[in-house]
Amino acid sequence: MSNIPADLRYSKSDEWVRVEGDEVVIGITDYAQEQLGDIVYLELPQIGASFAPGDSFGVIESVKASSDLYAPIGGEVVAVNSELEGNQEPINQDPYGAGWLIRMRPSGAEEELLDAAAYAAYIEERAH
C-alpha cells in the first residue's frame, strides 16, 4: 500500500501539497512514483513562472512512461528542487521529503484537493 501522509493534500493527478507558512511545497505522491517506476528525466519550471490550477508545470519521465506534472494550485514558483537535475532518485526514494519538486506562493486559486483518506479511496477506485 502506498504511503499517504495525513498532513498533506492531494490532487487527482497524483501531486501532493504541503502548506509551509505563506508558501506551498508540491511533489508527486508515493503512488505516482510507484506507477512510474525508476525516474530518469525531470523538467521543472523557471523560478518566477506562474501557473493556474491544472496547468502543466513540467514533465517527468520514467523507464515506463512520460507524464506531465500538473499544478494543484495556482501561484508563482518561488523555488525548484535543483538537487534533482542530475539525480532523480530522491523522487522514488523519498517523494514527500528530498524528492519535492517545486515551491509556490499561492494565488488563492486551487482545484479540489483531497485529504489522505479521500486520496486513498481514489487510488483504490482506479485500481478496479
PyMOL CGO cylinders between C-alpha atoms (Angstrom):
from pymol import cmd
from pymol.cgo import CYLINDER

trace = [
    CYLINDER, 0.00, 0.00, 0.00, 1.26, 3.48, -0.86, 0.3, 1, 1, 1, 1, 1, 1,
    CYLINDER, 1.26, 3.48, -0.86, 2.39, 5.90, 1.81, 0.3, 1, 1, 1, 1, 1, 1,
    CYLINDER, 2.39, 5.90, 1.81, -0.19, 8.72, 2.10, 0.3, 1, 1, 1, 1, 1, 1,
    CYLINDER, -0.19, 8.72, 2.10, 0.76, 11.19, 4.86, 0.3, 1, 1, 1, 1, 1, 1,
    CYLINDER, 0.76, 11.19, 4.86, -2.28, 12.59, 6.67, 0.3, 1, 1, 1, 1, 1, 1,
    CYLINDER, -2.28, 12.59, 6.67, -0.89, 16.14, 6.89, 0.3, 1, 1, 1, 1, 1, 1,
    CYLINDER, -0.89, 16.14, 6.89, -0.81, 16.69, 3.10, 0.3, 1, 1, 1, 1, 1, 1,
    CYLINDER, -0.81, 16.69, 3.10, -3.48, 17.43, 0.48, 0.3, 1, 1, 1, 1, 1, 1,
    CYLINDER, -3.48, 17.43, 0.48, -3.64, 15.59, -2.83, 0.3, 1, 1, 1, 1, 1, 1,
    CYLINDER, -3.64, 15.59, -2.83, -4.76, 16.20, -6.41, 0.3, 1, 1, 1, 1, 1, 1,
    CYLINDER, -4.76, 16.20, -6.41, -6.43, 13.64, -8.66, 0.3, 1, 1, 1, 1, 1, 1,
    CYLINDER, -6.43, 13.64, -8.66, -3.38, 13.95, -10.93, 0.3, 1, 1, 1, 1, 1, 1,
    CYLINDER, -3.38, 13.95, -10.93, -1.23, 12.49, -8.09, 0.3, 1, 1, 1, 1, 1, 1,
    CYLINDER, -1.23, 12.49, -8.09, 0.55, 15.60, -6.84, 0.3, 1, 1, 1, 1, 1, 1,
    CYLINDER, 0.55, 15.60, -6.84, 0.77, 16.42, -3.14, 0.3, 1, 1, 1, 1, 1, 1,
    CYLINDER, 0.77, 16.42, -3.14, 0.67, 19.85, -1.48, 0.3, 1, 1, 1, 1, 1, 1,
    CYLINDER, 0.67, 19.85, -1.48, 2.19, 20.82, 1.87, 0.3, 1, 1, 1, 1, 1, 1,
    CYLINDER, 2.19, 20.82, 1.87, 1.48, 24.28, 3.28, 0.3, 1, 1, 1, 1, 1, 1,
    CYLINDER, 1.48, 24.28, 3.28, 4.54, 25.94, 4.85, 0.3, 1, 1, 1, 1, 1, 1,
    CYLINDER, 4.54, 25.94, 4.85, 3.71, 29.44, 6.05, 0.3, 1, 1, 1, 1, 1, 1,
    CYLINDER, 3.71, 29.44, 6.05, 2.55, 31.52, 3.08, 0.3, 1, 1, 1, 1, 1, 1,
    CYLINDER, 2.55, 31.52, 3.08, 4.06, 29.08, 0.57, 0.3, 1, 1, 1, 1, 1, 1,
    CYLINDER, 4.06, 29.08, 0.57, 3.29, 25.55, -0.55, 0.3, 1, 1, 1, 1, 1, 1,
    CYLINDER, 3.29, 25.55, -0.55, 5.61, 22.70, -1.48, 0.3, 1, 1, 1, 1, 1, 1,
    CYLINDER, 5.61, 22.70, -1.48, 4.50, 20.36, -4.29, 0.3, 1, 1, 1, 1, 1, 1,
    CYLINDER, 4.50, 20.36, -4.29, 5.68, 16.93, -5.37, 0.3, 1, 1, 1, 1, 1, 1,
    CYLINDER, 5.68, 16.93, -5.37, 4.35, 13.66, -6.73, 0.3, 1, 1, 1, 1, 1, 1,
    CYLINDER, 4.35, 13.66, -6.73, 2.82, 11.04, -4.48, 0.3, 1, 1, 1, 1, 1, 1,
    CYLINDER, 2.82, 11.04, -4.48, 4.32, 7.74, -3.44, 0.3, 1, 1, 1, 1, 1, 1,
    CYLINDER, 4.32, 7.74, -3.44, 1.60, 6.07, -5.54, 0.3, 1, 1, 1, 1, 1, 1,
    CYLINDER, 1.60, 6.07, -5.54, 2.62, 8.08, -8.61, 0.3, 1, 1, 1, 1, 1, 1,
    CYLINDER, 2.62, 8.08, -8.61, 6.31, 7.20, -8.28, 0.3, 1, 1, 1, 1, 1, 1,
    CYLINDER, 6.31, 7.20, -8.28, 5.37, 3.51, -7.80, 0.3, 1, 1, 1, 1, 1, 1,
    CYLINDER, 5.37, 3.51, -7.80, 3.32, 3.60, -11.02, 0.3, 1, 1, 1, 1, 1, 1,
    CYLINDER, 3.32, 3.60, -11.02, 6.10, 5.35, -12.93, 0.3, 1, 1, 1, 1, 1, 1,
    CYLINDER, 6.10, 5.35, -12.93, 8.97, 3.19, -11.75, 0.3, 1, 1, 1, 1, 1, 1,
    CYLINDER, 8.97, 3.19, -11.75, 12.56, 4.45, -11.97, 0.3, 1, 1, 1, 1, 1, 1,
    CYLINDER, 12.56, 4.45, -11.97, 12.51, 8.12, -12.90, 0.3, 1, 1, 1, 1, 1, 1,
    CYLINDER, 12.51, 8.12, -12.90, 15.12, 9.06, -15.49, 0.3, 1, 1, 1, 1, 1, 1,
    CYLINDER, 15.12, 9.06, -15.49, 14.27, 12.63, -16.53, 0.3, 1, 1, 1, 1, 1, 1,
    CYLINDER, 14.27, 12.63, -16.53, 12.63, 15.66, -14.97, 0.3, 1, 1, 1, 1, 1, 1,
    CYLINDER, 12.63, 15.66, -14.97, 11.77, 19.05, -16.43, 0.3, 1, 1, 1, 1, 1, 1,
    CYLINDER, 11.77, 19.05, -16.43, 10.80, 21.75, -13.92, 0.3, 1, 1, 1, 1, 1, 1,
    CYLINDER, 10.80, 21.75, -13.92, 9.70, 25.37, -14.50, 0.3, 1, 1, 1, 1, 1, 1,
    CYLINDER, 9.70, 25.37, -14.50, 11.77, 28.52, -14.06, 0.3, 1, 1, 1, 1, 1, 1,
    CYLINDER, 11.77, 28.52, -14.06, 11.54, 30.46, -10.79, 0.3, 1, 1, 1, 1, 1, 1,
    CYLINDER, 11.54, 30.46, -10.79, 9.04, 33.27, -11.33, 0.3, 1, 1, 1, 1, 1, 1,
    CYLINDER, 9.04, 33.27, -11.33, 6.78, 31.24, -13.64, 0.3, 1, 1, 1, 1, 1, 1,
    CYLINDER, 6.78, 31.24, -13.64, 3.07, 31.45, -12.80, 0.3, 1, 1, 1, 1, 1, 1,
    CYLINDER, 3.07, 31.45, -12.80, 0.51, 28.70, -13.18, 0.3, 1, 1, 1, 1, 1, 1,
    CYLINDER, 0.51, 28.70, -13.18, -3.24, 28.33, -12.84, 0.3, 1, 1, 1, 1, 1, 1,
    CYLINDER, -3.24, 28.33, -12.84, -4.65, 25.23, -11.13, 0.3, 1, 1, 1, 1, 1, 1,
    CYLINDER, -4.65, 25.23, -11.13, -4.45, 22.29, -13.52, 0.3, 1, 1, 1, 1, 1, 1,
    CYLINDER, -4.45, 22.29, -13.52, -1.74, 23.83, -15.73, 0.3, 1, 1, 1, 1, 1, 1,
    CYLINDER, -1.74, 23.83, -15.73, 1.19, 21.59, -16.66, 0.3, 1, 1, 1, 1, 1, 1,
    CYLINDER, 1.19, 21.59, -16.66, 4.29, 22.88, -14.83, 0.3, 1, 1, 1, 1, 1, 1,
    CYLINDER, 4.29, 22.88, -14.83, 6.74, 20.23, -16.02, 0.3, 1, 1, 1, 1, 1, 1,
    CYLINDER, 6.74, 20.23, -16.02, 7.40, 16.74, -17.30, 0.3, 1, 1, 1, 1, 1, 1,
    CYLINDER, 7.40, 16.74, -17.30, 8.54, 13.60, -15.52, 0.3, 1, 1, 1, 1, 1, 1,
    CYLINDER, 8.54, 13.60, -15.52, 9.81, 10.55, -17.38, 0.3, 1, 1, 1, 1, 1, 1,
    CYLINDER, 9.81, 10.55, -17.38, 10.49, 7.06, -16.16, 0.3, 1, 1, 1, 1, 1, 1,
    CYLINDER, 10.49, 7.06, -16.16, 11.65, 3.87, -17.80, 0.3, 1, 1, 1, 1, 1, 1,
    CYLINDER, 11.65, 3.87, -17.80, 7.94, 3.11, -18.38, 0.3, 1, 1, 1, 1, 1, 1,
    CYLINDER, 7.94, 3.11, -18.38, 6.24, 6.39, -19.26, 0.3, 1, 1, 1, 1, 1, 1,
    CYLINDER, 6.24, 6.39, -19.26, 6.38, 10.15, -19.69, 0.3, 1, 1, 1, 1, 1, 1,
    CYLINDER, 6.38, 10.15, -19.69, 3.86, 12.22, -17.79, 0.3, 1, 1, 1, 1, 1, 1,
    CYLINDER, 3.86, 12.22, -17.79, 3.01, 15.89, -17.38, 0.3, 1, 1, 1, 1, 1, 1,
    CYLINDER, 3.01, 15.89, -17.38, 3.14, 17.40, -13.89, 0.3, 1, 1, 1, 1, 1, 1,
    CYLINDER, 3.14, 17.40, -13.89, 0.07, 19.49, -13.02, 0.3, 1, 1, 1, 1, 1, 1,
    CYLINDER, 0.07, 19.49, -13.02, -0.19, 22.42, -10.62, 0.3, 1, 1, 1, 1, 1, 1,
    CYLINDER, -0.19, 22.42, -10.62, -2.73, 21.52, -7.93, 0.3, 1, 1, 1, 1, 1, 1,
    CYLINDER, -2.73, 21.52, -7.93, -2.97, 25.19, -7.02, 0.3, 1, 1, 1, 1, 1, 1,
    CYLINDER, -2.97, 25.19, -7.02, -2.42, 28.47, -8.82, 0.3, 1, 1, 1, 1, 1, 1,
    CYLINDER, -2.42, 28.47, -8.82, 0.52, 30.66, -7.98, 0.3, 1, 1, 1, 1, 1, 1,
    CYLINDER, 0.52, 30.66, -7.98, 4.08, 31.71, -8.69, 0.3, 1, 1, 1, 1, 1, 1,
    CYLINDER, 4.08, 31.71, -8.69, 7.08, 29.37, -8.49, 0.3, 1, 1, 1, 1, 1, 1,
    CYLINDER, 7.08, 29.37, -8.49, 9.50, 30.65, -5.84, 0.3, 1, 1, 1, 1, 1, 1,
    CYLINDER, 9.50, 30.65, -5.84, 11.87, 27.64, -5.77, 0.3, 1, 1, 1, 1, 1, 1,
    CYLINDER, 11.87, 27.64, -5.77, 12.61, 24.46, -7.67, 0.3, 1, 1, 1, 1, 1, 1,
    CYLINDER, 12.61, 24.46, -7.67, 14.44, 21.43, -6.32, 0.3, 1, 1, 1, 1, 1, 1,
    CYLINDER, 14.44, 21.43, -6.32, 17.67, 21.85, -8.30, 0.3, 1, 1, 1, 1, 1, 1,
    CYLINDER, 17.67, 21.85, -8.30, 19.14, 18.82, -6.45, 0.3, 1, 1, 1, 1, 1, 1,
    CYLINDER, 19.14, 18.82, -6.45, 17.02, 16.67, -8.78, 0.3, 1, 1, 1, 1, 1, 1,
    CYLINDER, 17.02, 16.67, -8.78, 18.57, 17.98, -12.01, 0.3, 1, 1, 1, 1, 1, 1,
    CYLINDER, 18.57, 17.98, -12.01, 21.32, 15.38, -12.17, 0.3, 1, 1, 1, 1, 1, 1,
    CYLINDER, 21.32, 15.38, -12.17, 19.74, 12.75, -9.95, 0.3, 1, 1, 1, 1, 1, 1,
    CYLINDER, 19.74, 12.75, -9.95, 16.05, 11.88, -9.83, 0.3, 1, 1, 1, 1, 1, 1,
    CYLINDER, 16.05, 11.88, -9.83, 16.43, 9.02, -7.31, 0.3, 1, 1, 1, 1, 1, 1,
    CYLINDER, 16.43, 9.02, -7.31, 15.07, 11.05, -4.36, 0.3, 1, 1, 1, 1, 1, 1,
    CYLINDER, 15.07, 11.05, -4.36, 11.67, 11.19, -6.11, 0.3, 1, 1, 1, 1, 1, 1,
    CYLINDER, 11.67, 11.19, -6.11, 11.49, 7.40, -5.96, 0.3, 1, 1, 1, 1, 1, 1,
    CYLINDER, 11.49, 7.40, -5.96, 13.11, 7.04, -2.53, 0.3, 1, 1, 1, 1, 1, 1,
    CYLINDER, 13.11, 7.04, -2.53, 11.57, 9.98, -0.62, 0.3, 1, 1, 1, 1, 1, 1,
    CYLINDER, 11.57, 9.98, -0.62, 8.76, 11.59, -2.64, 0.3, 1, 1, 1, 1, 1, 1,
    CYLINDER, 8.76, 11.59, -2.64, 7.46, 13.60, 0.36, 0.3, 1, 1, 1, 1, 1, 1,
    CYLINDER, 7.46, 13.60, 0.36, 10.88, 14.76, 1.55, 0.3, 1, 1, 1, 1, 1, 1,
    CYLINDER, 10.88, 14.76, 1.55, 14.04, 15.10, -0.55, 0.3, 1, 1, 1, 1, 1, 1,
    CYLINDER, 14.04, 15.10, -0.55, 12.00, 14.38, -3.70, 0.3, 1, 1, 1, 1, 1, 1,
    CYLINDER, 12.00, 14.38, -3.70, 9.89, 17.57, -3.56, 0.3, 1, 1, 1, 1, 1, 1,
    CYLINDER, 9.89, 17.57, -3.56, 9.61, 19.34, -6.92, 0.3, 1, 1, 1, 1, 1, 1,
    CYLINDER, 9.61, 19.34, -6.92, 8.60, 23.00, -6.59, 0.3, 1, 1, 1, 1, 1, 1,
    CYLINDER, 8.60, 23.00, -6.59, 7.68, 25.62, -4.00, 0.3, 1, 1, 1, 1, 1, 1,
    CYLINDER, 7.68, 25.62, -4.00, 4.97, 28.15, -4.88, 0.3, 1, 1, 1, 1, 1, 1,
    CYLINDER, 4.97, 28.15, -4.88, 3.44, 31.30, -3.48, 0.3, 1, 1, 1, 1, 1, 1,
    CYLINDER, 3.44, 31.30, -3.48, -0.29, 30.57, -3.92, 0.3, 1, 1, 1, 1, 1, 1,
    CYLINDER, -0.29, 30.57, -3.92, -2.59, 32.98, -5.73, 0.3, 1, 1, 1, 1, 1, 1,
    CYLINDER, -2.59, 32.98, -5.73, -5.62, 31.63, -3.86, 0.3, 1, 1, 1, 1, 1, 1,
    CYLINDER, -5.62, 31.63, -3.86, -6.90, 29.57, -6.78, 0.3, 1, 1, 1, 1, 1, 1,
    CYLINDER, -6.90, 29.57, -6.78, -6.84, 25.81, -6.29, 0.3, 1, 1, 1, 1, 1, 1,
    CYLINDER, -6.84, 25.81, -6.29, -8.51, 22.77, -7.70, 0.3, 1, 1, 1, 1, 1, 1,
    CYLINDER, -8.51, 22.77, -7.70, -10.41, 20.47, -5.40, 0.3, 1, 1, 1, 1, 1, 1,
    CYLINDER, -10.41, 20.47, -5.40, -7.75, 18.86, -3.23, 0.3, 1, 1, 1, 1, 1, 1,
    CYLINDER, -7.75, 18.86, -3.23, -8.33, 15.59, -1.40, 0.3, 1, 1, 1, 1, 1, 1,
    CYLINDER, -8.33, 15.59, -1.40, -7.36, 14.69, 2.14, 0.3, 1, 1, 1, 1, 1, 1,
    CYLINDER, -7.36, 14.69, 2.14, -5.38, 11.49, 2.75, 0.3, 1, 1, 1, 1, 1, 1,
    CYLINDER, -5.38, 11.49, 2.75, -8.47, 9.28, 3.24, 0.3, 1, 1, 1, 1, 1, 1,
    CYLINDER, -8.47, 9.28, 3.24, -10.17, 10.59, 0.09, 0.3, 1, 1, 1, 1, 1, 1,
    CYLINDER, -10.17, 10.59, 0.09, -6.96, 10.18, -1.93, 0.3, 1, 1, 1, 1, 1, 1,
    CYLINDER, -6.96, 10.18, -1.93, -6.54, 6.59, -0.67, 0.3, 1, 1, 1, 1, 1, 1,
    CYLINDER, -6.54, 6.59, -0.67, -10.14, 5.87, -1.75, 0.3, 1, 1, 1, 1, 1, 1,
    CYLINDER, -10.14, 5.87, -1.75, -9.47, 7.50, -5.14, 0.3, 1, 1, 1, 1, 1, 1,
    CYLINDER, -9.47, 7.50, -5.14, -6.40, 5.26, -5.71, 0.3, 1, 1, 1, 1, 1, 1,
    CYLINDER, -6.40, 5.26, -5.71, -8.47, 2.24, -4.71, 0.3, 1, 1, 1, 1, 1, 1,
    CYLINDER, -8.47, 2.24, -4.71, -11.23, 3.18, -7.20, 0.3, 1, 1, 1, 1, 1, 1,
    CYLINDER, -11.23, 3.18, -7.20, -8.71, 3.42, -10.06, 0.3, 1, 1, 1, 1, 1, 1,
    CYLINDER, -8.71, 3.42, -10.06, -7.25, 0.02, -9.21, 0.3, 1, 1, 1, 1, 1, 1,
    CYLINDER, -7.25, 0.02, -9.21, -10.55, -1.69, -10.04, 0.3, 1, 1, 1, 1, 1, 1,
]
cmd.load_cgo(trace, "trace")
